[in-house]
Amino acid sequence: MINLFLSVHDLMVDEKDRAILDQLKKDSRKSTKSIAKIVNMPRATVHERIRKMCEKGVIRKFTIVPDYSKLGEPILVFILVSFLPNPRISQRELAQQIAGLEGVMEVHLISGEYDILLKVRGKSMEEIGSLVIDKLRQIDGVGRTITCASFATVKEDL
């Protein structure tokens, strides 16, 4: 019989893996040597655990967190999108199409009154307005949208 369900053990990482992940989340450029010292494990063990977490997909990628205002994109908005069901495009296809728009950082399929949540960055509110009016709302399947500007980011984890 084929087991179609993964056990909790297959999906879980242990305390040591979490300690390594915490260090990588703080600074993914940290060397395995410095992480090993902080988490009190041999360097080779840390290296092997990182390799296994990458292999299992626990770690999907190593990345950076830029200061977007220094990149000329200080404006952050969240956009709620309602999907208009039709035979030409599915909700998932619509989300994929929206994901390709310049400035769109994240696309989430959500429950509730709206169907898709976007995280968008831009140079100005005019630029974001142009994205919404001239591009987003022109896509087949996009119904209503609500744009919510972010005044400040208090916490943003990757």
C-alpha positions as CSV (number, residue, x, y, z in Angstrom):
1,M,0.0,0.0,0.0
2,I,1.3,3.4,-0.9
3,N,1.3,6.0,1.9
4,L,-0.1,9.2,0.5
5,F,0.4,11.1,3.8
6,L,3.6,12.3,5.2
7,S,4.1,11.8,8.9
8,V,4.6,14.8,11.2
9,H,8.2,13.6,11.6
10,D,8.8,13.9,7.8
11,L,7.8,17.5,7.8
12,M,9.2,18.7,11.1
13,V,12.6,20.1,11.8
14,D,14.1,19.7,15.2
15,E,15.4,22.3,17.7
16,K,18.9,22.3,16.2
17,D,17.6,22.9,12.7
18,R,15.4,25.7,14.0
19,A,18.4,27.3,15.7
20,I,20.3,27.2,12.4
21,L,17.3,28.6,10.5
22,D,17.0,31.4,13.0
23,Q,20.6,32.4,12.4
24,L,20.2,32.2,8.6
25,K,17.0,34.3,8.8
26,K,19.0,37.0,10.6
27,D,21.8,36.9,8.0
28,S,21.9,34.3,5.2
29,R,25.6,35.3,4.6
30,K,26.7,34.0,7.9
31,S,29.3,31.3,7.5
32,T,28.6,27.8,8.8
33,K,31.6,28.3,11.1
34,S,30.0,31.3,12.8
35,I,26.6,29.6,12.9
36,A,28.2,26.5,14.5
37,K,29.8,28.7,17.2
38,I,26.5,30.4,18.0
39,V,24.4,27.2,18.1
40,N,27.2,25.2,19.7
41,M,27.5,22.5,17.1
42,P,30.4,21.2,14.9
43,R,30.7,23.1,11.6
44,A,30.4,20.0,9.6
45,T,27.1,19.2,11.3
46,V,25.7,22.6,10.6
47,H,26.8,22.4,7.0
48,E,25.1,18.9,6.6
49,R,21.9,20.1,8.3
50,I,21.7,23.1,6.0
51,R,22.3,20.9,3.0
52,K,19.5,18.5,4.1
53,M,17.1,21.3,4.7
54,C,17.8,22.7,1.2
55,E,17.3,19.2,-0.2
56,K,14.0,18.7,1.6
57,G,12.8,22.1,0.5
58,V,12.7,23.5,4.1
59,I,15.0,26.2,2.8
60,R,13.8,27.3,-0.5
61,K,16.4,29.9,-1.3
62,F,18.9,32.3,0.3
63,T,18.0,35.9,-0.3
64,I,18.4,39.5,0.8
65,V,16.1,42.2,2.3
66,P,16.8,45.4,0.4
67,D,16.0,48.9,1.6
68,Y,13.4,49.7,-1.0
69,S,13.4,53.4,-0.3
70,K,17.1,53.5,-1.3
71,L,16.2,51.6,-4.5
72,G,13.7,54.3,-5.4
73,E,10.6,52.2,-4.5
74,P,9.5,53.7,-1.1
75,I,5.7,53.1,-1.6
76,L,4.2,49.9,-0.4
77,V,0.6,48.9,-0.9
78,F,-1.6,45.9,-0.5
79,I,-4.3,45.3,-3.2
80,L,-7.3,43.1,-2.7
81,V,-8.7,41.7,-6.0
82,S,-12.0,40.1,-6.6
83,F,-12.1,37.4,-9.3
84,L,-14.8,37.4,-11.9
85,P,-15.4,33.8,-12.9
86,N,-15.4,33.2,-16.6
87,P,-14.6,30.4,-19.0
88,R,-11.5,32.2,-20.4
89,I,-9.3,32.3,-17.2
90,S,-9.2,30.5,-13.9
91,Q,-8.5,32.1,-10.6
92,R,-5.1,30.4,-10.4
93,E,-4.2,31.5,-14.0
94,L,-5.3,35.1,-13.1
95,A,-3.0,35.0,-10.1
96,Q,-0.1,33.8,-12.3
97,Q,-0.7,36.6,-14.8
98,I,-0.8,39.2,-12.1
99,A,2.4,37.8,-10.6
100,G,4.1,38.8,-13.8
101,L,3.3,42.5,-13.5
102,E,6.2,44.8,-12.7
103,G,6.1,45.9,-9.0
104,V,4.1,43.0,-7.8
105,M,6.1,41.4,-5.0
106,E,3.6,38.8,-3.7
107,V,0.4,37.2,-4.8
108,H,-1.8,35.2,-2.4
109,L,-5.0,33.3,-3.1
110,I,-7.2,34.1,-0.1
111,S,-10.6,33.4,1.4
112,G,-13.3,36.0,2.2
113,E,-14.9,38.8,0.2
114,Y,-11.9,39.1,-2.0
115,D,-10.0,36.4,-3.8
116,I,-6.5,37.6,-4.3
117,L,-4.1,39.7,-2.1
118,L,-1.2,41.5,-3.7
119,K,1.8,43.1,-2.1
120,V,3.1,45.9,-4.5
121,R,6.0,48.3,-4.4
122,G,6.5,51.4,-6.5
123,K,8.2,54.8,-6.9
124,S,5.0,56.8,-6.2
125,M,1.3,56.5,-5.7
126,E,0.8,57.7,-9.3
127,E,2.9,54.8,-10.5
128,I,0.9,52.3,-8.4
129,G,-2.3,54.0,-9.6
130,S,-1.2,53.5,-13.2
131,L,-0.5,49.8,-12.4
132,V,-4.0,49.3,-11.0
133,I,-5.9,51.3,-13.5
134,D,-4.0,50.7,-16.7
135,K,-2.7,47.1,-16.2
136,L,-4.4,45.2,-13.3
137,R,-8.0,46.2,-14.0
138,Q,-7.6,45.5,-17.7
139,I,-6.8,41.8,-17.1
140,D,-9.7,39.5,-17.9
141,G,-11.1,38.1,-14.7
142,V,-10.2,41.1,-12.4
143,G,-13.3,42.5,-10.7
144,R,-13.2,45.0,-8.0
145,T,-9.9,46.1,-6.4
146,I,-9.1,47.9,-3.1
147,T,-5.7,49.5,-2.7
148,C,-4.4,50.0,0.9
149,A,-1.3,52.1,1.3
150,S,1.1,51.1,4.1
151,F,2.2,54.0,6.3
152,A,5.0,52.1,8.0
153,T,6.2,48.6,8.2
154,V,6.5,47.5,11.9
155,K,7.5,43.9,11.2
156,E,8.3,42.0,8.0
157,D,9.7,38.5,8.2
158,L,10.9,36.4,5.4
